[in-house]
Amino acid sequence: MNDSDDHERPRTPGAPPSMQIDAQALRGLAHPLRARLLDELTSDGPATATILGRRLGESSGSTSYHLRQLSRYGFIEAEPGRSGGRERWWRIRPGGWRMRGHEFLGDPETRTVAETVLGRYYQEREARFREWTANVWRTEQSADVRRWKDAAFDSVTTVRMTPEESREFGRALTDFLGAFAARYQGRTSESHPDTENVELQTSLFPRLPGGGRQAPPAGPAGPRDRGEDAAGGS
């Protein structure tokens, strides 16, 4: 995430620029199967329609159609130098994409589809984190959970910044994540069987007064009001 309106995969140095999603491409994301296909290609790398259909319990005809639509809108492309015989291998578009979600939500012509796409995005993101935390307390003795429990974490940090400072911070964070992720680019479950897909969720937003919450009273600033670090993790 770069600005508060953007949804972008962290860029690796030298990667192609991100694709800016327009209203037509936004509508191309509205089908739920396309979101699942993008998740699979992001998590497990290039695949064919048959492979993806097997993973998702869908027919290869259905996955093939929706993969072609995702390609049409620019989200995926054919994997170069890889032949699947009669089937094409697909991969996520290098450089990823970004979306001005707030602009789409503010436009009556795109509000409904934006609510669908963004609502599903945030619900699925939260669901994945809830699934992990549920696994920790339900299957604490599982070998996989024991192996990963101390490596996983979540934290919240509050600091006072201007909008300009927040944009600068967001861009710097995205650049850092992209450079760090480049170390592990190209890994697969076959080449590195001791690894798992690790997901980092980041959100940067202002805690504005209102929305059912009263503004803090005026007076001497406490640690949180001064913008000092207030973090917690598990």
N, C-alpha and C positions, 0 to 999 in steps of 0.2 A: 504494500500500500504506500503510495507516495503522498498525494494530498488526501484530505478526508473524503474526497469524492472518487478516488481512484481505487481500482482493484487490479493489482499487477503482480506478476511473479517477479521475485528479485532477479535483477539482471546480472549476468556475468560480464566481466570486462570484455569489450570487443563484440558483444552480442548485438544482433540486429535491433533496431529501435522497436519499442512496443507499438502494437496496433491500437489506435484509438477506436473504440467501438462506437458506431453510429446507430441511428434508430433502426435501420434495417437489420444490422447484425444483432442488435439487442433482441429483436423479435425472433431471430434465429436461435437464440438461447432458451426460448420459452418452453420448448418441449423437455419434459423431465428426463427422458432417456438420453438426450444430448448432454445434459449435465453429468449423468453417470458415465457416459463414454469419455468425457473430458477428464473426469476424476481418475478413471482407469488408466488412460494414457499418461496422465501426469504422474501417477503413483508407480506404475509398472513399466513405463516406457512403450516403445512402438509395438503395435499389434495389428492383426488382420481382423476383418469383420467376423470371421469364424471364431477366432480366439476370444474376442470380446463378447460375442454372443454366448459362448460356452460359460464364460465367467458370470455374465449377468442374467443367464437364463432366458435369453431372447433368441429369436431366429436370426440366422446370418443375413437373411434378406432384409430384416428390419434394421439391424445394426449397419449393414452396408448402405442403406438409404440415408440414415441419419449421419453417418460418417461423411457421405458426399455432401450433405447439406452443411455440416460444420466446415468442410473444406471450401465450399462455395462462399461462406461468410468470412473465411480467413483464419479460423481458429486452429486448424490442423493442416498438415500437408503430407504428401507422400514421402516416405522414408527413402532418401537417396541411396542408390547402390544396393538395394535389398529387394530381391525378387521372391514373391510368394507363389510363383507359378501363375495361376489364373487370378489369384487374389493380390490386392495391393496392401502393402504395409503402411500404416499411418503413424504419424508422430505429432506432438504438440508443436505449434508454430514457434520457432526460435524467437526469443525476445518477449514472448507472452503478449498480453493485451492489457488495456486499461479502460476504465469506464467512468464517465462523469455521472455517477448515480444520482446525485442531488439535482442535476439539470434535468434528467429524465423524469424524476419524481415530480419536478415542478412544472412539467409540460403536460397539459391535459391529454395530448395525443399519445404520449408514451407512458403516462403514469401507471396504467393498469398492468402493462407488461413489465414495467420496471419493478412494481411491487411484487409481481410473481417471481421474477428472476432474483431480485435482491433478497426477498423473503426466504426463498429456498436456500440461497447461499448462506445466509446467517443461521438459519435453522439447522442446516447440515453441519456447519462449522461447530455450532454449540453441541450438536448431537455427538459428534466425534469425540469431543472433550469429555462429555458426560459418560460416553461408553468407556473411555479409559479409566475415569475415576470409579465407575461402577465395578470394573474389572479388579481394581485394587482391593476393594473391600469384599467383593464376592469370591474372588479366586486368589486371595493373597498368597497362598502356598504354591500357586502355579510357578513352574520354573521360569517361564517367560516374564511373569509379573515381578518375581523376585529380582530377575536380572535387570529390569528396566525401572523399577520403582524409585530407586535413588537417583537415577539419571534424569527423570522427568521432573518438571517444576512448573509452577505458574506464579506470577507476581504482578503487583499493581504498584506503580510509582506515580506520584502526583507532583507536578512542578508548575510554577507560574511562567508562562511565555506569551509573547505576542503572536498573532497569526503568522507573521513573517518568520519569527523564530521557530514556530512549529513546522512550517513548510521546510525550512532549512534542516531541521532535525529529522523530519520524515525522509527527505532525500538522502541525507547522510546515512540513515539507518538502512534504507533500501540498498544503497551502494555497498555498505558493509556486508549485508546478508548475501548479496550477489557474489561478492568477491570470496566470501567464506564458502558458499555453496559450490563455487567452481572447483574447489579441491576434490569434490566427490562426484563430479559430473561423469556420466557414462556408466556408473555402477549399476549392476542388476542383481537380482536375487541369485542368479547362477554364478556370476563372477565374484560376488561377496556374500556368501550364504550366512555369514554371522551378523548381517545388518538387517535393519528394518527401516521402513519409511518413517521418518521423523517429521512431524508437523509443528511449525512455529506459527502461532496466531498472534498478530499484533493489531492493535487498534489505537488510534490517536484522535482524541476528540475533546472539545471543551466541556467542562462541567458548568453550564450556564445556570444562573439563578432562574427559578420558575419550574414549570413542568411538575407542579405538585410539591416542590421543595423550596422552602423559604431561603432567601439569600442570607449569608452569615451576617450577624449584627456587626455594626461598626465598633471599633475599639482596638485595643492593643493587639497586634498580630501574634498569634501563636505559631508554632512550628509549621503547621500545615498552611496557614495563611501567608507565611513568608516564602512559601514555595520550596521549603526544604524537603528532602526525600522522605516519603512516607511509603514504605514498601513492605510487603508481606509475601510469603511464599509457602508452598507446601511440597 
